[in-house]
Amino acid sequence: MSDDQELGITESKEHSTGEWYAEVVRKAKLANYAPEGMSGFIITRPRGYALWERIQDELDDRFKATGVRNAYFPMLIPESYLEREKDVVEGFDPEVAWVTQGGYDELEERLAVRPTSESIIAPYLSRWIRSHRDLPMRINQWCSVIRWEATETKPFFRTKEFLWQEGHTAHASDEDAWAETMTRLDQYEDLYEDVLAMPVLRGKKPEHDKFPGADTTTTVEALMPDGKSVQGATSHHLGRSFAEAFDITFTDEDEDERVAHTTSWGVSWRALGALIMTHSDDQGLVLPPTMAPEQVAIVPIWQKETKEDVLDYAEGIADDLREAGIRVELDDRDEHNPGFKFNEWELKGVPVRIEVGPNEVEESAATLVHRPDGESVEADRSDIVDAVEGSFDEVYAKLYAAAEENLEANVREASDRADVLGTLGQHGGYVKTPWCGDEGCEAKVKDQMAAEIVMVPFEDSGETIHEGETCALCDDDAVETAYFARSY
């Protein structure tokens, strides 16, 4: 039986999360694994790519409203360019895929398949920037990158090739660069909370886990139902390291030459993995209306003598919804009964199903059914657009509330090593603890529990920073709060 003929999820989200996730991705027609011999790659199907397009549309509008322009750079980067920023080479070299031959000819210089693009974009910022009048310069590209990680493939979460956007900016001052860093972090937080229906934690990575060459790496972290954290997006304050390596300089108002301050920031299709994992259930995919390729599925229910009237009525509803900008599918297939269609659209994650039969035609009404909880709402035909849009708001609120409840219930505090390990082992989630700032203390947890510090809060976050207390993992004074978690 082909993927397209299979209905029903056989694995359990609670008891076999990995297998359940892979089954949802496949049966909801989001992705397939690549051919044999291409371990680590996936085929993204149209419904899966439509989800990525939703993220693109949402972020692209936000970026452009704040002065960002899209560009595109080659996917191959000369080795000599990577060499100019040693931190990047040291950080990515084990994961870099290299091209050494073109056609029948061996290349004079190896070309790296981009693991990230600072080393190809920065030299051109250097060419394009001459004066303070050229600043700030904000460039973004939507592309794929390859990181040759030898890990088990999990579609969208961990693949050798993945889609993302990467923004790169240059500024006259450190203050401007930091403001840019935080603007992008704000936009990523908005994406998760206002589009993906997922609350996130925001903060920065510890010094030893920041992006190679960065002054500060900021992050938004999302908690999955299995207690693991997902790094949802990052925004890097790069300082002058890349600008000095690639000679990104400008003349200021006094005609003095100065080195620019740069940033980079990105979100990948890992956001799709987090979306699927967070909301979906044992019946299949669950999507918020903001993201669903099909926001409404209309299922007409007829007998032979009522078919024409029911279909005409359903088509009228579909026309009104489309005119209002709603993405709608009218499922008028003859070969499947209504029960099959209900299950199929539920598996595909359509937020609202509209059922219309002879009774609805007679009463000038429609039955709206919400995903995921099956709540049924009766609506007047004359009010169908408002009723559907109201249902969208309700579905979104339900999904967000469930994710928020999961997050709030799974942030716990610990004051010593045994407490940190015990809490992570028993509950998962996030464990907040006083931390001295020493990477060696993290290693004590990482080696035993495969958990790490995923975030430290900003000093102005309003959280209690454990400065002056004793580190939970040693006898030194704590300097900040660490959030430990297992992560994808």
C-alpha positions as CSV (number, residue, x, y, z in Angstrom):
1,M,0.0,0.0,0.0
2,S,1.4,3.4,-0.9
3,D,1.8,6.3,1.6
4,D,-1.2,8.1,0.1
5,Q,-3.6,5.2,0.8
6,E,-2.7,4.8,4.5
7,L,-4.9,6.3,7.1
8,G,-4.7,6.1,10.9
9,I,-1.8,6.6,13.3
10,T,-0.6,3.3,14.8
11,E,2.1,4.7,17.1
12,S,1.6,6.5,20.5
13,K,2.8,10.0,21.0
14,E,3.2,9.3,24.7
15,H,4.9,5.9,24.6
16,S,6.9,5.9,21.3
17,T,7.3,9.6,20.5
18,G,10.0,9.2,17.7
19,E,8.1,6.5,15.8
20,W,4.8,8.5,16.2
21,Y,6.4,11.6,14.9
22,A,7.8,9.9,11.8
23,E,4.5,8.3,11.1
24,V,2.6,11.6,11.4
25,V,5.1,13.3,9.0
26,R,4.7,10.6,6.5
27,K,1.0,9.9,6.6
28,A,0.1,13.6,6.7
29,K,2.1,13.9,3.4
30,L,4.7,16.3,4.7
31,A,7.9,14.5,3.8
32,N,9.5,11.2,2.8
33,Y,13.0,9.9,3.4
34,A,15.4,10.3,0.5
35,P,16.6,7.3,-1.6
36,E,18.8,4.6,-0.2
37,G,22.4,5.8,0.0
38,M,21.3,9.4,1.0
39,S,21.0,8.9,4.7
40,G,20.2,12.2,6.4
41,F,18.2,13.8,3.6
42,I,14.5,14.0,3.1
43,I,12.0,14.7,0.3
44,T,9.7,17.6,1.2
45,R,6.3,17.1,-0.2
46,P,4.0,19.9,-1.3
47,R,2.0,20.0,2.0
48,G,5.3,20.1,4.0
49,Y,6.7,22.8,1.8
50,A,3.5,24.8,2.1
51,L,4.2,25.0,5.8
52,W,7.6,26.4,5.2
53,E,6.1,28.9,2.7
54,R,3.8,30.1,5.5
55,I,6.9,30.8,7.7
56,Q,8.6,32.5,4.8
57,D,5.7,34.8,4.2
58,E,5.3,35.7,7.8
59,L,8.9,36.5,8.4
60,D,9.6,38.1,5.1
61,D,7.0,40.7,5.7
62,R,8.4,41.4,9.1
63,F,12.0,41.6,7.8
64,K,11.2,43.9,5.0
65,A,9.2,46.2,7.2
66,T,12.4,46.8,9.2
67,G,14.7,47.5,6.3
68,V,15.9,44.0,5.3
69,R,16.4,43.2,1.6
70,N,16.7,39.7,0.2
71,A,19.7,38.5,-1.8
72,Y,21.2,35.2,-2.9
73,F,24.8,34.0,-2.6
74,P,26.5,30.9,-4.0
75,M,26.1,27.7,-2.1
76,L,29.8,26.9,-2.6
77,I,32.4,28.8,-0.6
78,P,36.1,28.8,-1.4
79,E,38.2,27.2,1.3
80,S,40.3,30.3,1.5
81,Y,37.2,32.3,2.5
82,L,36.5,30.0,5.4
83,E,40.2,30.2,6.4
84,R,39.9,33.9,7.0
85,E,37.7,33.3,10.0
86,K,39.4,30.5,12.0
87,D,36.6,30.3,14.5
88,V,34.1,29.3,11.8
89,V,36.5,26.7,10.5
90,E,37.0,25.2,13.9
91,G,33.3,25.3,14.7
92,F,32.0,23.8,11.5
93,D,34.9,21.9,9.9
94,P,33.7,18.4,11.0
95,E,30.3,19.0,9.4
96,V,31.5,20.6,6.2
97,A,30.8,18.8,2.9
98,W,33.5,19.6,0.3
99,V,33.4,19.7,-3.5
100,T,36.8,18.7,-5.0
101,Q,36.0,18.0,-8.6
102,G,33.9,19.7,-11.3
103,G,33.1,17.5,-14.3
104,Y,36.3,15.6,-15.0
105,D,38.6,18.2,-13.6
106,E,40.0,18.4,-10.1
107,L,39.4,21.8,-8.6
108,E,42.4,24.0,-7.8
109,E,40.8,24.9,-4.5
110,R,38.3,23.0,-2.5
111,L,34.8,24.5,-2.3
112,A,32.7,24.1,0.9
113,V,29.0,23.5,0.6
114,R,27.8,26.2,2.9
115,P,27.2,25.2,6.5
116,T,26.4,28.9,7.0
117,S,27.2,32.0,4.9
118,E,29.1,34.5,6.9
119,S,32.3,33.7,5.0
120,I,30.8,34.4,1.6
121,I,28.5,37.3,2.5
122,A,31.0,39.3,4.7
123,P,33.5,39.9,1.8
124,Y,30.8,41.4,-0.3
125,L,29.5,43.6,2.5
126,S,33.1,44.8,2.6
127,R,32.9,45.7,-1.1
128,W,29.5,47.4,-0.8
129,I,30.1,49.5,2.3
130,R,32.2,52.5,2.0
131,S,30.7,55.3,4.1
132,H,28.5,55.6,7.2
133,R,25.8,56.6,4.7
134,D,25.8,52.9,3.6
135,L,24.9,51.8,7.1
136,P,23.0,50.0,8.4
137,M,23.1,47.4,5.7
138,R,20.7,44.5,6.1
139,I,20.8,41.4,3.8
140,N,18.8,38.2,4.1
141,Q,18.7,35.0,2.1
142,W,16.4,32.1,2.0
143,C,18.4,29.0,1.1
144,S,19.4,25.5,2.1
145,V,22.6,24.6,4.0
146,I,24.4,21.3,4.5
147,R,25.9,20.1,7.8
148,W,27.3,16.5,7.5
149,E,26.2,15.3,10.9
150,A,26.3,11.5,11.4
151,T,23.1,11.4,13.4
152,E,19.8,9.6,13.0
153,T,17.5,11.5,10.7
154,K,14.4,13.1,12.2
155,P,12.5,15.0,9.4
156,F,12.7,18.7,9.9
157,F,14.4,18.3,13.3
158,R,17.7,16.9,12.2
159,T,18.8,16.4,8.5
160,K,22.0,16.9,6.7
161,E,20.4,19.4,4.4
162,F,17.9,21.9,5.8
163,L,16.1,25.0,4.7
164,W,16.5,28.2,6.6
165,Q,16.8,32.0,6.3
166,E,20.0,33.7,7.4
167,G,20.2,37.5,7.9
168,H,23.4,39.4,7.9
169,T,23.8,43.1,8.9
170,A,26.4,45.7,9.4
171,H,26.2,48.7,11.7
172,A,28.1,51.8,12.7
173,S,28.0,51.2,16.4
174,D,27.9,48.3,18.9
175,E,24.6,49.7,20.3
176,D,23.0,49.6,16.8
177,A,24.1,46.0,16.3
178,W,22.8,44.9,19.6
179,A,19.4,46.6,18.9
180,E,19.4,44.7,15.6
181,T,20.1,41.4,17.4
182,M,17.2,42.0,19.7
183,T,14.8,43.1,17.0
184,R,15.3,39.8,15.2
185,L,14.9,37.8,18.4
186,D,11.6,39.7,19.0
187,Q,10.4,38.7,15.6
188,Y,11.3,35.1,16.1
189,E,9.4,35.1,19.4
190,D,6.4,36.7,17.6
191,L,6.6,34.0,15.0
192,Y,6.3,31.2,17.5
193,E,3.7,32.9,19.7
194,D,1.5,34.6,17.1
195,V,1.8,32.2,14.2
196,L,2.8,28.7,15.5
197,A,0.8,28.9,18.7
198,M,3.8,28.1,20.8
199,P,5.1,30.0,23.9
200,V,8.9,30.2,24.1
201,L,11.6,31.1,26.6
202,R,14.1,33.7,25.5
203,G,17.6,34.3,26.6
204,K,21.2,33.8,25.5
205,K,23.5,30.8,25.1
206,P,26.3,30.3,27.6
207,E,29.7,31.6,26.6
208,H,31.0,28.2,25.6
209,D,28.0,27.4,23.4
210,K,27.7,30.7,21.5
211,F,28.0,30.8,17.7
212,P,31.7,30.7,16.7
213,G,33.1,34.2,16.5
214,A,30.1,35.8,18.2
215,D,30.1,38.1,21.1
216,T,26.6,36.9,22.2
217,T,24.2,34.3,20.8
218,T,20.6,34.9,21.8
219,T,17.9,32.2,21.5
220,V,14.3,31.3,21.8
221,E,13.6,27.8,23.2
222,A,10.5,25.8,22.9
223,L,9.5,22.9,25.1
224,M,8.2,19.7,23.5
225,P,5.6,17.4,25.0
226,D,8.3,14.8,25.6
227,G,10.2,17.2,27.9
228,K,12.9,18.0,25.4
229,S,13.8,21.6,24.3
230,V,14.1,22.8,20.8
231,Q,16.3,25.7,19.9
232,G,13.7,27.6,17.9
233,A,15.8,30.4,16.4
234,T,19.0,32.3,17.1
235,S,20.2,35.8,16.7
236,H,23.9,36.5,17.0
237,H,25.6,39.8,18.0
238,L,28.9,39.2,16.2
239,G,30.8,42.3,17.4
240,R,33.7,43.1,15.1
241,S,35.2,39.6,14.7
242,F,33.9,39.0,11.2
243,A,34.2,42.7,10.2
244,E,37.9,42.6,11.1
245,A,38.5,39.3,9.4
246,F,36.8,40.5,6.2
247,D,37.7,44.2,6.3
248,I,34.2,45.5,6.7
249,T,35.1,49.2,7.3
250,F,33.5,52.6,6.7
251,T,34.4,56.2,6.9
252,D,32.5,58.1,9.6
253,E,31.3,61.7,9.5
254,D,34.8,62.9,10.3
255,E,36.3,60.9,7.4
256,D,37.9,58.5,9.9
257,E,38.0,54.8,9.0
258,R,36.2,52.5,11.4
259,V,35.4,48.8,11.7
260,A,31.7,47.9,11.4
261,H,29.7,45.9,13.9
262,T,27.8,42.9,12.5
263,T,25.0,40.5,13.3
264,S,23.6,37.3,11.9
265,W,20.3,35.6,12.6
266,G,18.3,32.6,11.4
267,V,15.5,30.2,11.8
268,S,15.3,26.8,10.0
269,W,12.6,24.3,9.2
270,R,13.3,22.9,12.7
271,A,10.4,25.2,13.5
272,L,8.2,22.9,11.5
273,G,9.4,19.9,13.6
274,A,8.5,21.8,16.8
275,L,5.1,22.7,15.4
276,I,4.3,19.2,14.5
277,M,5.6,17.7,17.7
278,T,3.8,20.3,19.9
279,H,0.3,20.2,18.6
280,S,-0.3,16.8,16.9
281,D,-1.9,13.8,18.5
282,D,-2.6,10.1,18.1
283,Q,-5.1,10.9,15.3
284,G,-2.5,12.7,13.2
285,L,-1.3,16.2,12.4
286,V,-2.7,19.2,14.2
287,L,-2.1,22.7,12.8
288,P,-3.1,26.2,13.9
289,P,-5.2,28.0,11.3
290,T,-2.4,30.5,10.7
291,M,-0.2,27.6,9.3
292,A,-2.6,25.1,7.8
293,P,-2.4,24.7,4.0
294,E,-6.1,24.0,4.1
295,Q,-7.8,25.9,6.8
296,V,-11.3,24.5,6.2
297,A,-12.4,21.2,4.7
298,I,-16.0,21.1,3.6
299,V,-17.5,17.6,3.6
300,P,-20.9,17.3,1.9
301,I,-23.1,14.4,3.1
302,W,-25.7,13.3,0.6
303,Q,-28.0,10.5,-0.6
304,K,-28.6,10.1,-4.3
305,E,-31.7,12.2,-4.3
306,T,-30.1,15.1,-2.3
307,K,-26.7,15.1,-3.9
308,E,-27.3,18.1,-6.3
309,D,-28.8,20.3,-3.7
310,V,-26.1,19.5,-1.1
311,L,-23.3,20.1,-3.5
312,D,-24.7,23.4,-4.7
313,Y,-25.1,24.5,-1.1
314,A,-21.5,23.4,-0.2
315,E,-20.1,25.1,-3.3
316,G,-21.7,28.4,-2.2
317,I,-20.1,28.2,1.2
318,A,-16.7,27.4,-0.4
319,D,-17.1,30.4,-2.7
320,D,-17.9,32.8,0.2
321,L,-14.9,31.5,2.3
322,R,-12.5,31.8,-0.6
323,E,-13.7,35.3,-1.3
324,A,-12.9,36.1,2.3
325,G,-9.3,34.9,1.8
326,I,-9.8,31.6,3.6
327,R,-8.0,28.5,2.3
328,V,-10.7,26.0,1.7
329,E,-11.1,22.5,0.2
330,L,-14.5,21.1,-0.9
331,D,-14.2,17.4,-0.7
332,D,-16.8,16.2,-3.2
333,R,-15.1,12.9,-4.0
334,D,-17.6,10.1,-4.9
335,E,-15.3,7.2,-4.1
336,H,-15.0,7.8,-0.3
337,N,-17.7,8.0,2.3
338,P,-18.0,10.9,4.8
339,G,-16.4,8.9,7.6
340,F,-13.3,8.3,5.5
341,K,-13.1,11.9,4.7
342,F,-13.5,13.0,8.3
343,N,-10.5,10.8,9.3
344,E,-8.4,11.9,6.4
345,W,-8.8,15.6,7.0
346,E,-8.3,15.0,10.7
347,L,-5.0,13.2,10.0
348,K,-3.9,16.1,7.8
349,G,-4.5,18.6,10.5
350,V,-7.2,20.8,9.0
351,P,-8.3,23.1,11.8
352,V,-12.0,23.3,10.9
353,R,-14.2,20.8,9.2
354,I,-17.6,21.9,7.8
355,E,-20.3,19.3,7.5
356,V,-23.3,20.0,5.3
357,G,-26.1,17.6,4.6
358,P,-29.8,17.8,3.7
359,N,-30.7,19.1,7.2
360,E,-28.2,22.0,6.9
361,V,-29.5,22.9,3.5
362,E,-33.1,22.9,4.8
363,E,-32.2,25.0,7.9
364,S,-29.7,27.2,6.1
365,A,-27.0,26.2,8.5
366,A,-23.6,24.5,8.7
367,T,-21.9,22.3,11.3
368,L,-18.3,23.4,12.2
369,V,-16.0,20.8,13.9
370,H,-12.8,21.9,15.5
371,R,-9.5,20.1,15.4
372,P,-8.1,18.7,17.7
373,D,-10.9,18.5,20.3
374,G,-13.9,17.7,18.1
375,E,-16.0,20.6,19.5
376,S,-19.0,21.0,17.2
377,V,-20.5,24.5,16.5
378,E,-23.7,25.2,14.6
379,A,-23.5,28.3,12.4
380,D,-26.0,30.2,10.3
381,R,-25.3,30.1,6.6
382,S,-25.6,33.9,6.4
383,D,-22.9,34.2,9.1
384,I,-20.6,31.5,7.8
385,V,-17.5,33.7,7.3
386,D,-17.6,35.2,10.7
387,A,-18.3,31.9,12.3
388,V,-15.3,30.3,10.6
389,E,-13.0,33.1,11.5
390,G,-14.3,32.9,15.1
391,S,-13.6,29.2,15.1
392,F,-10.1,29.9,13.9
393,D,-9.5,32.2,16.9
394,E,-10.9,29.5,19.3
395,V,-8.7,26.7,17.8
396,Y,-5.6,28.9,18.0
397,A,-6.4,29.8,21.6
398,K,-6.9,26.1,22.5
399,L,-3.6,25.1,21.0
400,Y,-1.7,27.9,22.6
401,A,-3.2,27.2,26.0
402,A,-2.3,23.6,25.9
403,A,1.3,24.4,24.9
404,E,1.5,27.1,27.6
405,E,0.2,24.7,30.2
406,N,2.9,22.2,29.3
407,L,5.6,24.9,29.5
408,E,4.5,26.3,32.8
409,A,4.2,22.9,34.4
410,N,7.7,21.9,33.3
411,V,10.0,24.6,34.5
412,R,11.4,23.5,37.9
413,E,14.1,24.8,40.2
414,A,17.0,22.8,41.7
415,S,19.7,23.8,44.1
416,D,22.2,21.0,44.0
417,R,23.6,18.4,41.5
418,A,21.5,15.5,42.8
419,D,18.4,17.7,42.5
420,V,19.3,18.7,39.0
421,L,19.9,15.1,37.9
422,G,16.9,13.8,39.7
423,T,14.5,16.4,38.3
424,L,15.7,15.9,34.8
425,G,15.6,12.2,35.1
426,Q,12.1,12.1,36.6
427,H,10.3,14.9,34.8
428,G,12.4,16.3,31.9
429,G,11.5,19.8,31.0
430,Y,13.6,22.8,32.1
431,V,15.5,22.9,35.4
432,K,16.6,26.3,36.6
433,T,19.6,26.4,38.8
434,P,22.3,28.8,40.1
435,W,25.4,28.4,37.9
436,C,29.0,29.7,38.3
437,G,29.5,30.1,34.6
438,D,32.1,27.2,34.3
439,E,31.6,24.9,31.4
440,G,33.0,22.1,33.5
441,C,30.0,22.2,35.8
442,E,27.7,21.7,32.8
443,A,29.8,18.7,31.8
444,K,28.9,17.1,35.1
445,V,25.3,17.0,34.0
446,K,25.9,16.5,30.3
447,D,28.0,13.4,30.8
448,Q,25.6,11.7,33.1
449,M,22.2,12.9,31.8
450,A,22.8,14.0,28.2
451,A,21.3,17.4,29.2
452,E,22.9,20.7,28.7
453,I,22.5,24.4,29.4
454,V,20.1,25.5,26.7
455,M,19.7,29.1,27.9
456,V,20.6,31.7,30.5
457,P,18.1,34.6,31.0
458,F,18.9,38.2,30.1
459,E,19.8,40.4,33.0
460,D,16.8,42.6,32.4
461,S,14.4,39.7,32.0
462,G,12.7,40.2,35.3
463,E,13.8,36.7,36.4
464,T,15.7,36.1,39.7
465,I,19.3,35.9,38.7
466,H,21.1,33.7,41.2
467,E,24.2,35.9,41.5
468,G,25.9,35.5,44.8
469,E,24.3,32.2,45.6
470,T,26.3,28.9,45.6
471,C,26.5,27.1,42.2
472,A,24.3,24.0,42.3
473,L,27.1,22.0,40.7
474,C,30.2,23.2,42.7
475,D,31.1,25.3,45.7
476,D,31.8,28.5,43.7
477,D,29.6,31.5,43.7
478,A,26.9,31.6,41.1
479,V,26.9,34.4,38.6
480,E,23.7,33.7,36.7
481,T,20.8,31.3,36.2
482,A,21.2,28.3,33.9
483,Y,18.3,26.4,32.3
484,F,19.2,22.8,31.8
485,A,17.3,20.5,29.5
486,R,17.6,17.6,27.1
487,S,17.3,18.9,23.6
488,Y,16.7,18.0,20.0
